[in-house]
Amino acid sequence: MIISLVHKPWGAASFLAILVSAAAGLLFAAPASAAPWTQPGYLYRYFVWGAQFLVSSRSGDYRHYEYHSIDKSSAAFHFAPGNRDRIPAMVEYTDGEAVKRVALDELLRTTGTHAFIVVRDNRLLAEDYFNGFERASLCTAWSLSKSVTSALVGIAIAEGYIKSLDDPIVNYLPELKDQGFGAITIRNLLSMRSGIQYRINFFPWDEFVLAGYYPNLRRLLLSDLKIVEPPDQSFHYNNFNAELIGMILERTTGRTPSQYLQEKIWKPIGMEYPATWSIDSRADGFELTPILLNARAIDLAKFGRLYLDNGNWDGKQIVPADWVVRSTAPDPGDHRPWETFTRWQDNGGYYKYFWWGISQSADDYSYMGIGTYGQFIFVSPKAKVVIVRTADEDGIDPRQWREVFKYIAGQIDQSYSRVERDALK
């Protein structure tokens, strides 16, 4: 619902227990000093929106929220057409102890896919839409939003708004200074190792839900967060980290993240469509930087191409090249234990500055922005390939999707290598 890789159905008994607890909170008018989860405005969202989510498509979740608009470019960029035959008709991924081989088109159609785009360099090898979706259909990017937020941090550092990743966050959010947050740095937030409490569950008092539903996130972030362990101790996925980053961007640049994105990325690289960034409420106007950037899949592919080219767009450096590498490449010295999503690490994965990475060898890696319900931007620097998938559901495990994407990228790379070898003969 709110973060990448989490999508558990609620059982009837669990939902009834939650319903009773939330109803109790509504019956007793909560004073302003009460726990955040007891506030009526939040419980209304928890009740009403939560009930709708049990039966409705997730692709329309953005309709519940107010939003800030992001204007399209006046000169849209269009990929050059490429050869679709470079993409393998069959793909492989591990299913238990076996390797499963399936037709790519069948896999896409049977897993709830909405859009599937493959780019190699500047060429569009495939752009397919399924299940009633088309190029102009708006997509909630979910936690892909974090990867875009990461790019804004890199730009803000280059422009001098943020001095260093190792700055304590209290330098920018002094309200947290007397609450024990002095040791937490911007790097800790980007690496998901802040030590801030974040329970991943669906009860109304869990931070997992509060981070997406609370109608006054500024107040929540500056007065109700708790620290449960020292920073830099372990990996623990946490949407509050990205929301604190959003607040720092807002304060340092003097613009909302959506305004900064429009000025620095969206218009300069020729986005074809406008986008929106959902806000917690009209009164607070705080953008949900971890989860609710809403855009078209073809424009997400352009963002992937921007990173594939190390932040350069047709000769203009949009995102600093060193930031692209630092925020996506593996760190051999990072041995911290993972408290959440341990299977990703167990299967050769790593995490850097709001990107999920996969090491293939000492000098070969790929990385992904991942959003819940099957949103992906996959980038393979070696193969020069970008793959975008949007959907309502994973269909298969995210670790299996990364195998599919790696397989496609590898086959495309081999295809181009054969052509280049033949041209030299």
N, C-alpha and C positions, 0 to 999 in steps of 0.2 A: 504493500500500500504506500509506504512512505520512503523506503530506501531500497537500494539495489539488492537483488538476490533473496528477498524475503517475500513469500507469498503463500501463507498458510491459511486454509479455509477455517472458519470458525465452526466448531461443533455446536449443536443446539444447547447443550448443557452450559458450555462456556459462555455462549451469548446470553443465556438467561441470567447467569450470575452477574455478568457485566451490566445487563439491563437493570437488574435490581439495585446494584450499587450506584449506578448513574442516577436512577430515579430517586434514590435516597438523597443524593446530592442536590437534586432539583427541589425536593420538598423543603429542604432547609435552606433558606436564602443565605447564600454564602457572603460574608462580609469581605471587603477588599483585602483584608489581611489573611484570609483563609488560604488553604492550599490551592494552587492554580487550577487543579483538575475539578474543583468544586464550583468554579465560576459558571453561572447559568449560560452565558454565551458560548462557552466552550462545550458544555454538556449538550446544548442544542445541536451543535455540529456533530458531536460524537454520536448522539442518538439518530438524528435525521439523516445526515450524510452517511453515517456508518451503515444504517439499515439499507439505504439505496445501493451501497457498494456490494452488498451481499448478492444482489440480483442483476445489477447493471454492468455494462461494459466499462472498462477502466479508461478507454480512450477518450471519454468525455468528462473525466474528472475535473478538468480545468474549468468547466462551466459553473462549478460551485463558487469559484473565487472571483473577486474583482481582480483587475490586472493593470499593469502599465504596458503601453504599446511600444514596439520597436519598429521603426520605419524601414521599409525595404530600400535597396539601393536604386538610384535613378538610372544606373547603367548595369543591368543584370548580367552576371557572368554565366556563360553556358559551356559545359564540357564539350570537347570535340567528340564526335562519334567514334567508338572503338569496335573491335571485332569480338562479337559475343562468343565465337567459337573458342576463344582462349579459356573460357570458363568450363570446368569439367561438368559433364552431364551427371556423373555419379560422384558422391562424396562419402567420406568415411569418418566414423567416430567410435569411441569405445563405449560399449553398452555392457556393463558388468565385466565379465572376463572375456567377452568376445568383441571383435571389431565388426561393427555394423556398416554395411554398404547399402546406400539408398540413393534413388534418383533425387537430385537437388530440387527439381520442381515439385516433386511429391512431398518432400520434407517441408518445403515452404508452405505449401497449400494445407497441409495437415497439422501445422503447429500454430495456427492463429496469426500467421504473418500478415502485416498490412503493407509494408514496403520493403523491398530488397534491392539495394544499389551496390554495384561493384565499379570501382574506379581504379585505373592503372595509370599513374602519372596524371596527365591532363585528359585522359580519354575515358569516356563512359562506356564500359563494356556491357553493363546490364542495368536496367531500371524497370522493375516490375512491381505491380500493385495487386493486392488480393483482398478478398472478403469485403468488397464494396468501397475500398479506398482507392484514391487516385493522387496524382501529383499535388494537387491543390489542397489535399486533406491535411488538417492541422493535427500534429502529433504532440502529445505530452512527453517530453524527453525524460521525465523522471530524473534519476540520478546522473544521466548524461549532463544535466545542468551543472553538476559539480566540476566536470572537466572544463566546461566553458568558464566557470568562475575561476578556475585555476589559471586560465589564460589571462584573465583580467588582472590577477595578482601579479603575474610576470610583467605585464605592461605597466602596472602601477609602480613596481619597483624600478623599472627602467626610467620612468618619468619622475622619480624622486618622491612620490607620494608616500611610499612605504620604504623605510631606510634599509631594513634587513629582515630576512626570515628569522633571525635569532633575536629580534626585538621582543621583549615581553608584551603580551597583548594589552596589559594595563597602560602601556605608553599611549595607546590609542583609545582604550576604553577605561578611563580612570575610575569609573564607578565600581569596577571590580577589584580595585586595589586593596580595599579593606575586607575583602571576602576571601582572601587566601589564593588569589589567582596570579600572584606576582611571578611565579616560576614558569607559567605556561607561555610558550612562544608561538609566533605565527607558524613556524615550522611544525610545532607539535599539532596544531590544528590541521594543517595540510596533510600530515602523515597519519592522522587518526590515532594519535597517542597523547591526547591532552590530559587523560585521567578524569575527565568530567563524567559524572554518572549518566548512563544512557541505557535504560532497560528496554530490550527489544521484545515487546509483547503487545497485546491488544487491549489490556485493561486501561481504563481512562486515566489512571495515575501514572502510566508508563510514559517515559520521555519519547519513545518511538511515536506515540500518537500525539502527544502534546506538541512536538516539533512541527507537525503538519496541520493541526486543527486550531491551535491557540490563536485567538483573534488579536492579541497584543503581544507579539513576539519580542518587541524591544523590552517591554517590562519583564517578561519571563527571562530573557537572556541576561539582563542586568541585575536581577534581584532573586532569582529562584533556582539557579544552577547549583549543583553540589559536586564537590571533588571527592572521588573515592579512592584514588591512588596517585602517587607522584607522576608528573608528566614524563614521557619518554620511556616508560616502563614496559608497555605492551601495546599491541594493536587492538583497538576496540572501535568498530565502526560507529559513527556518531554524527547525526545530522546537525546537532548544535554547533559542531565545529565549523561547518560550512556557513551556518547562519551568522556566527561570530565574524567569520571572514567577510560576509556580505556587509555587516555593520561597519567593519573597518574600512572596506572599500568606499562605502557611502560617506563616511566621515572624512577620509583623507582626500578623496577626489572631488568632493563637493557635488557629486552626482549619484543618482541611483545606479546600481549595477546595470540595469537595462539601458540607461542613458549612456553609460560608459561603453557598454557593448555595442550600441548603435553607432557611436562615434568612432570607436577604435577598430571594430571588426566587421559588424554587419554591413555597413555601407561600403567601407573600403574594399571588401572582397566580392562585392556584387551579389549580395543575397537577392534572390528573385522574389521572395515573398516577405511581407511583414511578419513579425512574431509578437508574442506577448510574454510577460513574466508575471505570474500570479502573485498577488499580495495577500498578507494575512487578513486585512480588512481595509475598508475604505478609510476608516478613522485613523488607523496606524500607518498604512501605506508601506509596510515593510515587505520587501520581495523575498520569496521563499527560494533563496539561492541554491539549496541542496536539491530541489526536486521539480520545480514547476516552470521551467522555461518551455514554451510551447511554440513549435516551429514545424516546417515542412521537411520531409526526409531529404529532399534534394539539397536543401540548404545545409542540413547537418553533414551531408557528404562534402560540401565545400569546406566546412570547418575541419573535417578529417583531412582533406587535401592540404589545407593550411599547415597542419601539423606534420603531414608527410614531407612537406618541403621546408621543415624546420622553421616555421613561422614566416616564411617569405611568400609573398603573393605577386607573381609576375614581376619580380625585381624590386618590390617594396617590402621592407621588413616590417611586418605587422606585429608579431609576437617575437620577443628577443630569441635568437637561435639558441643561445646557451640555456634559456629558460625551458624551451621545448625539450632539450636533452636532459636537463637536470630533473624535470618533472615527470619524465617517462622512463628513463633508463634504469636498470637494476642497480641496487647498491649492495656490493658484495659484503660490506661490513654491517649490514642490517640483520641482526640475529634475534630481534625481540620476539617473544612469543605472541601468538595470535589468540585473543579471547573470543573472537567472532570470525565466522567464515574460514575456519581452519582448513577445510578441504581445498580451498584455493591455494593456500600455502603448501599443503601436503602434496599437491600436484604440480609443483614447480612455479607457482605464481608468486607475485610480489605486489606491493602497493606503493605508489609514489604520488604525492601531491594531487590527489583526487583522480588518479588513473590506476587501472588494474593492469599489471604487466605479466608477461610470460617469457621466461628465458628459454631459448632454444639451444644456445651454446654460449661460450664465453663472449663472443662478439656478435651474436645474433639474438634479437629479441623482438617481440611485438607487444603492443599495448592496446588497451580498450577503455572506452567510456562505457559503463554499464548502468542501465536503468532497470528498475523492477518491471516485471511483465514483459521481458524480452526485448528491451531497447539496447542497441549496441552501435558503437562506432569503433571499428577495428582498424588498426593501422599497422602495416608491416613495412618498416623502412627498407629491409633487404629486398623484398619482392616489389616494392613501390606500389603497394596495393592498399586501398581503403575499401572497407565493406560497411554498409549501414543496413541494419534491420530494425524495423519498428513493428510493434505487435500489441496485442491485448494480454498475451501470456507467453511464458517461456516455451512451452511445447516440449522441449527437452531441457536438460539441466544446463545452466550457463557454462559449466566446464565442458560440456559436450559441444556447445555452440563454438567455443573457442577452438576446439579441435576441427570443427567444420571449416571455420574461417581460415585457420592455419593450413588446412588441406587445400582449400581453394587458392589461397595465395601462393602456396608452393607449386601447384599445378600451373598457375598462370606464369610464375617465374620460370619454370622449366620450359614452357611453351615459347616465351620470348627468347630465352637463352638458345633454344634450338634454331630459331629464326636468325639470330645474330651470328651463330656459328656457320649456318648455311650461307649467309651473305659474305663471309670471309673466304669461302672455298673458291 
